[in-house]
Amino acid sequence: MSHRIKIIKLGPIEECEMECSKFMIFTGMQASGKSTVSKVVYYFRTIKEDILRLAEQQALSPIQQPDNSFGCLRRALENFLREKFLRVFGSSYGMDNGMRLEYCFTDSCFVKVSLKADERYTTPNYVWFDFSEELKGFLDRKNFVFTATELGVSDMQKQRLKSELEALFADPYSVVFVPAGRSMITLLSQQLSYIYTTMKDSQKRTLDYCTQDYIERILSLKPEFSEGLQGLAFYPRGRENALQNSLNLGLKLIDKVLRGSYRFCNGEERITIDRNHYVKINFSSSGQQESVWILNLLFYYLAQNEPVLFIIEEPESHLFPESQKYITELISLVNNSGHSMVVTTHSPYVLGTLNNLLYAAGLTGRARQKAGSVIPHSLWLDHTSFCAWFVRGGRIEECMDDECHLIQNEKIDEISKTINQDFDLLMDLQIEEEEDAGQKLRTDQAEGG
């Protein structure tokens, strides 16, 4: 069974309900609600990591209350999810009190979020949670599940709970969120570590939760790139040939987008042009700054070979159309290597590239055999695990053609149609002017004759 989402009256979204696919793409006008949907996915899909982290904190707490009847872990999760909600979606005070969120992982495991009045608080929009009975039972059974020593909680204990959570939520993926507007974070590369580490916890809590997650991930992973992407690609890990082939193709696609090679050296982020030349990342092009950490994260987790759900906002930002094609192909390559994707986009080039990859996979006979010379098989997308959605007017509609299993052309060309209509109207005015001028000339000639 697929995961299911329901959103009512959150931000620009009035009402939407959908089943999740392995690859989901959202398009539509700005401020239509694409980011809202992607953040809802992030909010719920990271709950299992929240539980794991809270269970560890519970074990390390100096005050132990191992009485399962109090449901301490459940209460801790509710409190954490309440703060997380406010940091992902903003204050609930101005929200419609009819706001509802629901995420069904399985028929028996779900989480619901709503706003209700609570006499203990002045706000009428207190964030409430409803957990399924299966989830509540699991949390109660896992109350104080870890036994801590002087060295903390063992990796074996954490891995055991992680596996149980993945089974409960029917979700083997960890989550990596790549927000829009990321170039400023890259621009401050030299100062970012200092700025962030000197911030107080209260200041960090004012950051959007998704952006904070992104910043902390980048800061922790930078040292992994001391030998560049090539170091990640060829470090011996006993890889299968298919993965190594994917890494090699990934390097080629990244080079086409970045026009260089990323490396973290002597505390600096660099784009190496050739053996003797490089540019610091904060002096690189806007396209390089926007895309570099999308590329790095995709490649890093491809090399790790552990399933990740990537939520990527506007991968096309500041990129030339050809580079948009290559970054979309890299996203598809990683998706096909055991990962999952949620992507928001405004770009017809991204949507068009995805259609090419879907179309290639749907070919038959000799055409299918020959298509690999045009587009490598490892980039092809299976339509059965792919879905595209158009967000407009507070609602969301599926925009896949049921017959050819492609994104509907009218959605890709919607803005082109508007532009072409304006051009046609201008052409009509010019033709009308020329016809009027011709008619006037003929009239003048007739009168002069």
Buried (B, 14 or more C-beta within 10 A) or exposed (E): EBBBBBBBBBBBBBEBEBEBBBBBBBBBBEEBBBBBBBBBBBBBBBBBEBBBEBBBBBBEEEEEEEEBEEBBBBEBBBEBBBEBBBBBBEEBEEBBEEBBBBBBBBEEBBBBBBBEEEEEEEEEBBBBBEBBEBBEEBBBEBBBBBEBEEEEBEEEBBEEBBEBBBEBBBBBBBBBBBBBEBBEBBBBBBEBBEEBEEBEEEEBEEBBBBBBBBBEBBEEBBEBBEBBBEEBBBEEEEBEEEBBBBBEBBBEBBBBBBBBBBBBEEEBBBBBEEEEEBBEBBEBBEBBBBBBBBBBBBBBBBBEBEBBBBBBBBBBBBBEEEBBBBBBBBBBBBBBBBBBBBBBBBBBBBBBBBBBBBBBBBBEEEEBEEBBEEBBEBBBBBBEBBBBBBBBEBBBBEBBBEEBBBBBBEBBBBEEEEEEEEEEEEEEEEEEEEEEEEEEEEEEEEEEE
